[in-house]
Amino acid sequence: MKLVVRVKLLPTPEQAAALGATLRAANRAANWVSGVAFERSLRRHYDLRKAVYGQVREEFGLAAQAAQHVIKKVADAYATLRANIRAGNLGEAGSKRRVKAESKPIAFRPGAAQPFDDRCLSWQVDTRTVSMWTVAGRLRGIAFTGSPQQVAMLAKHRKGESDLVRQDGSWFLIATCELPDLPIADPSGGFVGVDVGIVNIATTSDGTRHSGKALNAHRYRQRRLRRRLQAKATKSAKRLLKARRRKEARFAADTNHVISKRIVTEAERTGRGIALEDLHGIRERVRLRKPQRVILHTWSFHQLATFIGYKAARAGVALVYVDPAYTSQECCRCGHVDKRNRPDRETFACTSCGFAEHADVNAARNIARRGVMGWAVSHAADDAA
């Protein structure tokens, strides 16, 4: 299992200047390579490297490994674009969003992340310093800081590339760590079904509801504040906007971390697996009025599912994704499906058997039952193979 550890660098002014020059040079080179790839329709890494490697080294002053990583970064960016197009994430052929993405080369910001391998960057975890290549030469003794857990993971499990990135005036290294896969415990106790939403971020089949009230209030306050500052448009307002631009995202990520940890801990404690809805493509399927679209597009269900996924893998807890169709309209007791079972957002009242429950809890129980069925089917197929 792969995880990333993000640590903050504490460079001296001279080191920071060299790091900044390195990122700018690498991303200038990436933009030029991207233009060549677009004009000549070069998408394979091998073909692109053959066409541009020499010029990247000569014109942008990059070392051999740095040039290789710039070319690979561009090739990977185009591969990601093609994958998004195939998956329909950019809309149908001819849609405005897809045409915009396909009509010009991929661009890289001056401060976009740049990967470094072990030939370009070495870690001295015991002294909490790194040594890395820059356009100004090899920099040694760049200090970094992190929690004891992060440092321990770096020392024991770091493997592969590390990305250098600058955010909000600070420097960070994002290192890849490979942890051994834990055996998945048999979910003999069944599954915890998790229904995700906006009013209630997550509701479990046990009846626990993780309210989104605080998060939604925080987002509403941030939107109002941004609107006022943008209307003011003074220098101090722009400074405040810049300082607060990731505040909402950090708050949402912290909330999702807390919720996902509680769900995984409960599943591990009770010997159960976790069942989630497969909500891929829901933003494109759902049609809402304009005032409601901002709520849908700030809904961080994918992040919550990602956090649950890696925490479950680290704990050896089984995780399955199930079809979300009609989970909110189906009675978890008798299986009757009817739109009229949902007289309002919070209430579920079965028109067939009379069963009544909170709508999100009922949906979570349906998800849990589908999780059991999905696990049985997948393992029956594995046994047959």
N, C-alpha and C positions, 0 to 999 in steps of 0.2 A: 504494500500500500504506500502510495506517495502522498506526502504532506509538504507544505511549505512553511518555513520559519522566516519571519520578517524582523530584521534587527536594524536599529538606527545607527548610522555612522556618525562619528564625531570628528570630522576632519578639521585640520588647521585651515586658516584662510588660504594659504598657498596650495594645500591639498584640495580644498574645495574648488579653487580656480581650475586646477588641472582636471578634476572630475567633470566640471562643467564643460570645459573645452572638449573633453573626450566624448561626452554625450552629444554635444552639438555636431562634432565631426562625424560621428557614427550615424546620426540621423540625417545629416545632409547627404551622406553616402547612400543611406537607405532610400531616400527620396529619389536620388538619381537612378539607382538600380531599379526602383519601382517603375520609373518612367520608361526605362529600357524594356523591362518585362512587359509592360502594357503595350508599347508600340510594336514590339516584335512577337508578341504572344508567346513569350517564354515563361512557362509555368513550372517546369521540372527544375529542381535544385541543380542537378548536374548541368543541364543546358544553360541555365542562368549563370552559373559559376564559370563555365567555359567562355561565356561571352563578355563578362564584366570584371573578372577577378583582377587582372593586371591593372586596369584603369582605377579600380577602387583603391588599390594599394598606392599607386603613383599619385593620383590626383587628390586624395583625401588624407594621406599620411597615416594610414592604418597599418598595424602589424598584420602578419599573415593570419593568425587566428581571429583577430578582430574583424578582418575583412571577410573571412569565411562565415562568421556569425552574422554579419550584416546581410550577406546574401541569403543565408538560411532564414533569417528573420523575414525578409521580403517574400521568399518562396512560401513560408508557412502562412503569411498573411493572405496571400492569394489562395492557398489551399483552404483556409478558413472561410474566405469569401465564397468559394465554390461550394463548400459544404453547406453554408447557410442558404445559398440559392437552391441547391437540391432539396434541402429540408423545407423550403417554402417560407423561411423566416423573413425574407425580404419581399414577400408578396409574389403574385403571379407575373408571368412574362408580360412586359409592357406597363407594369404598375410604376407609379412615379418614384417610389423608393428604390425599386430594383433597377430602373433605368439610371437613376442617379449614381448608384453603386457601381454599375457596369460601364458607365460612360467616361470614367476618368481614372487615372492611376491612384492606387492607395497612397495616402500621405501619412507621414510620421511627424509628430510634434518634436520640437527641438529637445524637449526633456523626456521623450518616450524611453521606456526601459530598454536596456541593452544587455544581452546575455554575455556572461563570461564563463569559460570552462576552467579546469584546474591548471591549464597551461598559462592562463592570463591572470588568475586570481588564486591566492592560497590563504587559508585560514590558520591563524594561530589562536585556537580557542582558549588555551590556558592563559594567555596574556590578553585575550579579548582584543586582538588586532588582526588586520588583514593586510596583505600585500597584493597590489594589483597593477596591471599595465595601464598606462594612460598615454596620450599623445605627447605628454611632457616627460615620458620615461616611466620607469618602474617606481611606484610609490610604496614605501614600506612603513609599517607602524601606524596605519590608519586605525584609530580606535573605534570600537563599536560597543553598544550597550544593549542588553536584553535581560529578560527575566531569568532566574535560575533554571526554570524548566526549558526555556528556549536554548540556553547555553548547553544544557545536558543533552538535548536532542541533537544539536549541531555536532557535539563531540562524538556521539554514538552512532548517529544515523545519516549524517549529511553525505550526499552522493549526487554527482551530476553538476549541472549548471547552476549559477547564481545570477540573478538579474540586478543590475544597478539602476535605480530610479530616483528621481527627485520629485518630491511632492510638498507643496506649500513651503518651499524654502528649506526643507530638510532632506537629507540624503538617507536612503535605505538600501539594504541588500536583502533580496528575497531568495533564500536558499532552498533547494530541493532536498528533502530527506526521505529515504526509503525505509519504511518499517516492515518487519516481517508480518505476513498475513496470519491472523489468528484463525483457528478453526471455528466455523460457524456452529454455535450450539443448536441442537434440535429444539425447535419451539414447541415443546411438549405441552406447554400451558396455553397454546393458542396464539393469537395475535392481538396486539394493541392497534386498533384502527384509529387513524388520525385524519380528521376532516379539517382542511385549512380554509380560512376565509379572511374577510377584512374586518368585520365587527368583532369576531372572535378569531384571533390569529390561528389558533389550533384548538381543536376539541377532540378529546380521546373517547374511546368507547367505554372507558370507566366512568365517564361523566365529568371529567375535569375539563374546564373551559379556561383557556388562556386568553384573557380579554385583550383586544387591540385598542381599548379606549385611550390609554396613555400614549401609545405610539401615534394613533390618529390625531390626537390633540396636539402632540408635538409637531407633526407634519403640517397641520393646519396653521399653527403659530409660525412655523418657519416660512410657509408660503406667504402669509400676511406680511411678515417682516421683510422678506425679499421684495415683495411688491412695493412696499413703502420706500425701501432703500433705492430700488431701481427708479422710482418716480422722482426721488430727491436728486440723484445723479451728481452729488457733490464728491469731491475727492475723498472725504472721510467716509461717506456712504459707500463708495466703491471699495475702500480699504476694508470696511466691515463686511461687505458682501464676500470679498475674497477670503477673509478669515473664517467665515461661517459656512463656506460652500460645502464642506463635507460633514458638517455637524449632524444633519439629518440622517445621512447614510451610516455614520458611526453609531448613532442611537438605535437605528433599526437593526444593525448587525449585532449589537450587544443584546437587544431584546431577543433576537432569533437564537443567539448562542444560549441564553438562559433557558428558553423554552425547549430547545432541542436536547439540552443536557438533562432536563427533568424527564422528558419522554423516554430517552434512551436508558436512563438510570432505572426508571420504573419497569421498563421491559426486561432489563437485565435482572433486576431483583426478583421478578415473578416468573422468570424462565420462559418469556414469550418473545415472539418476533414483533416486527413493526410493519404495518401495512399503510401505504400512502397512495393517494390518487395520482395517476399519470396525467398531469395537466399540461403536457406539451402542446403548444400552439393555442392555448386558451385566449391569449390576448388578441389573436387574429380572428378567432371564432366569435367572440362576444361583441355585440353591438350595443353601445350605450350612448346616451345623450352627452353632449359636449361637457357640461359641468361634472359629469361622473367619470369622464375618461382619465382625468388626472389621478383619481383614486385607484382605478384599475392599473394604471401604468406605474404607480409607486408601490403596488402590492408585491412584496418580496417573498412570494411563495417558493420560488426556485431556490433562493438562498437558504430558506429554512429547510427545504428538502436536502440540499447539499450538506448542511451542517448535521442533520440527522443521519445522513448516509455515512459520512466519515466517522462520526462518533459511534455509530452502530458497528462499523467495521472494526474499529479499535477495541470495542467491547465484545466482539464475537457474537453480536445479536443479528438474527436473520432479518432481512429487509426485502419486501416485495412491493411492486407497484401494480395497482389494479385499475381496471376500467372505471372511470368516474360516472359513466352514464346512469342516470336515474337514481343515484345514491340518495339524493335529497327527496325524491318522490316515492321511494319504495319503503314499505313497512318492514322493519327489521324483525317483526314477530311473525307475520303471515305471508310476507312477500308481495302483497298487493301494491301495484304501481298506479298512481293516479295523481294528476296535477292538483286535484281538490284536496289531497292529503296535506297540502301546505296552505292553510288559510292565510297565514302571514309569515314573515321572515323567521320568527322565533318558534312558531308552533307547528308541531306535526300531530295530526289527528287522523288516523286511518279510517277511511269511509267504509271499509269492509269489516274489520274486527273490532274497531273502536279503540285500539291502542293509542295512547297519547304520550308524548315525550317532547323534550326540547328538540327542535329540528336538527341542530348540529350533532347532538348526541345520537339521534336515530341514524343520521348519515354515517357517523363514525362506526356504529355497530355494523352497518351494511358493509363498510370498507373492511372491517375486521373479518367478517364472514368470507368476503371475497378473497382476503389474504390467505385464509386457511385453504380455500379451494385452489387458489393459484399455486400455493406451495406444494400441495398434494399432486397437482397435475405436473408441475415441473420436475418433481422428484420421481414420479412414476415414469416420466420420459427418460430421466437419467438412468433409472434402474433398468429400463428396457434396452437402453444403449449399451 
